[in-house]
Amino acid sequence: MDGTRRSDIKPGLRVSIVLKKDQRTGKLTEGIVKDILTKSPVHPHGIKVRLESGEVGRVKVAGGSRDKDSA
């Protein structure tokens, strides 16, 4: 999933986000979603979330699995 639809993002999901400071480079930061900050159902640049670590950014890759065998 590309992270542009709010319905795809749930607390507890492992995601890769781009932090504001990393927007130019596109560097991804991985973590677990704590809060969903975007209110609209779709956002072209990715749904904004807060990770359990406290970092805030836009989701670029959603649904990274903790278990390699899960589908």
Long-range contacts (C-beta under 8 A, 24 or more apart in sequence): 1-61, 1-62, 1-63, 2-46, 2-60, 2-61, 2-62, 3-46, 3-47, 3-58, 3-59, 3-60, 3-61, 3-62, 4-42, 4-43, 4-44, 4-45, 4-46, 4-47, 4-59, 5-41, 5-42, 5-47, 6-36, 6-38, 6-40, 6-41, 6-42, 6-43, 6-47, 7-41, 8-47, 8-62, 8-63, 9-33, 9-36, 9-47, 9-49, 9-59, 9-62, 11-35, 11-36, 13-62, 13-63, 14-63, 14-64, 14-65, 14-66, 15-49, 15-51, 15-59, 15-61, 15-62, 15-63, 15-64, 16-59, 16-60, 16-61, 16-64, 17-46, 17-49, 17-51, 17-55, 17-57, 17-58, 17-59, 17-60, 18-46, 18-57, 18-58, 18-60, 19-55, 19-56, 19-57, 20-56, 20-57, 22-57, 28-60, 28-61, 29-55, 29-57, 30-64, 31-55
